[in-house]
């Protein structure tokens, strides 16, 4: 990191929560709301279209998987574009893509048209979460990064019960002659359009601008934020004079190769394992719950109602995470909640009576969102600015690949072995996640992004990697960040 970028980062960390940053949190939360709406629509569509079109297990799996295949490709593609376009423009482009193709899904007459529209919408849906994580991680001050990101996700996860309740209400109806499930597509598209209309609320990340040599623009955005806060530090004295900046190599492969130390590469491996497994927990429940309830003998209408009620746990859990994010080390929070998800998921799988189904489902979804908010902040913290989107997008894309394969694994498994065995398998993946993060994950709470990452990018000769300025003591990435060897 050059001196100008370091000074900009220091000034960013000193900022309070300004009006512009509040607007960014709300607007990103709204984008995430409709992203969650689109993702969790898959489980509803699988149950509703199976009945309407008399689909077999393979067709149901294709409907559910199509969006996740698109998400996998979209995350990989947008991860490469985001380093060139910037956090803000990449996020808006992703929202525009899912808005257009979600609207097209509403007019599909054949199942294959719905599947195609879901795949194309997935190209935009997939990148939104990792882009939002990197964007908020860049902008928010270190002392409150977790808490305010959790607020954005609390807004987002109200989209999960919203899709369940809306589906329950619309499923028996045909408003204006359109089937109820088609209105779900139109709702998602209208939401995406509303985010695009609010694009003026979003500012580009000064950290990203500085990382690609656009220091003057970074200074302008930062000066605006400082003016709102009453802190007028002025341009960095350490910034290079105009005309002397060296343009960095912006190719994603070059960024990852030159900016990631061996410690960061181990973090990539840790997150890759995490994302290959975590989809079976959070998204496994959300997409499979209507089918699991149908397997327990409930009608489509009742299974959608139970799903909607249990989905209320998503925003409740996200709200619960707000006071925990800065008080509990995020690594430990991920471990504890993954184990709690395993236990409550087993209860849901074996539950028979309606009260136990609702209670265990609410517990699972509430704990899931403490888990989810913790890892969304965590994954954006543990990489340097220049490689943050690339590293997070690549590892996160693996979860979309797993989620795409999940219906082809879990739907037949549910039919063959029942809900109890299905959630026993989910519990095993969550236990593996706890071990992976618990053993390999660094601690991060309250540390500046640069304190955790930039000193690791190019360690001085003779310095043991992971310890800025402390050769050979083996204590980790910094004062409080530890990478187990």
Helices and strands as residue ranges (DSSP letters): H 3-14, H 19-52, H 57-85, H 87-105, H 111-139, G 142-144, H 145-170, G 175-177, H 180-197, G 199-201, H 206-211, H 215-229, H 252-259, H 262-278, H 282-295, H 300-324, H 330-350, H 354-381, H 385-440, H 449-457
